[in-house]
Amino acid sequence: MNSFSENMKTALSILKGKPWKLIGIILLGELLLIITDIVCALPILSLPISWVISAGIAAIALGTVRNEKVYETKDIFNGFSSFKRVAGGIAWAKLWVYIWVIAPVAILLLSLAEVLTGGIVMAVISVVLFVIAIMVCSVIAFIKSLSYIFTPYILMTRPEVAALDAVKESRRMTTGLKGGIFLSLFLPNLAVGLVSMILMLLGMIPYIGILFSLAGALWTIAAYVLLMVYNELVVASFYNRANANVPSPSAAYAYSVMGMNVGQQAQASAPAPAPAPAPAPAPTPAPAPAPAPAPAPEESNSSAGEQ
């Protein structure tokens, strides 16, 4: 069952195991994203690099959910082995999110250009409509971003899927899961925000408020780090369950090899068929009896009388 509660339990159970190495790797990945944005002033350079690093972090989280292996720091850069495919697929997903935001806003702006000529009242109405349109488009963009949230996992784990097709596959796999993904991400962040707000209010108490302020600062840092890891794990858990019925190419190859080996073993263990009996030789015909010798002729009476 791919419910938000089951995936939250999966992510929290991993965090309860105190995966310090995983936390360190994800923190390093986030730090690399910040450094990339600072060093690469041009977005056309920084964005593809950031997307590929993010895909590497997503693959590490997915491998942790699957208990595949112990990951190393260098695994963050696994996406660079197929840089064009990974960066292109994620760029295609981002483009569609922007289209869902820009297209309605552009249509509204064109209509407002005519409304603004109608006076102050129409101008106020146009501004209100513009704000509403921005809010609606933001909601639509958020929903669409949830539809494309599996794109990095598909690009990193299913090489048979083309970069552009990964977006379609993500949209198909997230059908019926977007609400669960939203709740699994929203509820923990809401809980952390409420606790931080309470500690901030308690920090206003005279004299002892400084203790609450210090506790609030420590809580915010720790909660931010854990939430960062939790968000990666819970989305990876959703993808892992959704992808349970889609065998990877390596798995399919293993199954085919296994089937060949089993067939060969079965043939080797099967008893050899008994040899067919040799055909009986044709009977040799009996030799024909030799003809009896002709009796000798008797002597004539004349010769007998003479004697």
C-alpha positions, 0 to 999 in steps of 0.5 A: 500500500502506497499511503503517506502514513506507510512512507512516513513510517519508512522514512522515520524508521531510517532516521531512528537508526541514526544514519549519520553517514547518510545525513553527512552525504546529503548535507554535503550535497546541499552544500555543493548546491549552494557553492554551485549557485555562488560560483556559477554566476550564469544560471545556464551553467549553475542550474544543470549542475545543480540538477545533476547533483540533486539527482545523485542525492535522490538516487542515494536516498532511494538506495538507502530505502532499498537497502542496496548498499552503503553509499559513499560521498562520490556517489553524489556525482553518479549523475555526471556519467550521463550528464546530458540525459539527466540534466535534459530530463530535469530541464524538460520537467522544470520547463513544463512547470514554468509553462503552467505558471507563465501561460495563464499569467500571460493570458491574464496580462493581455486581457488586463491591458484592455481593462486598465483603460476603463478607469480606477475601478476597473484598474482595482478589479484588474489588480485583484484578478491578477493577484488571484491569478498568481495564487491559482497559477502557483497552486497549479505549478505546485501540483504539476511539480508533484507530478514530475517529482519522480523524474530524477529517480527514473533518470538515475535508475532506469536507463532504458527510459529516454530523457523526455519520456521520464517526465511522462513516466513520472506523471503516470506513476504519480497518478493518485499519489500526489495528495499523499506526497503532499501530506507526507511533506507538509505535515512534518514541516508544519509540526516543526514550524509550530514548535519553532513558533512556540519557542520563539514566543517563549523567548519573549519572556523576561529573564528566562526567555534567552534560554528558550531563544537558544533552544529555539535556535538549536531546534531550528538547525537540527530540525532543518537538517533532519527535515532535509533528509526526511524529505529525500527519504519519504519521496524515495519511499513513494517512488520505490513502492510505485516502481515495485512492479516495474523491473529494472533492466539489470533485474530483468537481465538477472532473471533471464540469466537465472532462467537460462541457468535453471534450464541448463541445470534441469537438462543436465540433471534429467536422466539420459533417454534410453537408447533405441533398440537396434533393429533385428538383423534380417533372417538369412535364407536357408541354403537350397538342398543340393540335388541328389546324384543321378543313379549309375546306369545298369549294365546291359544284359548282353555284357552280363551274358558274355561274362 
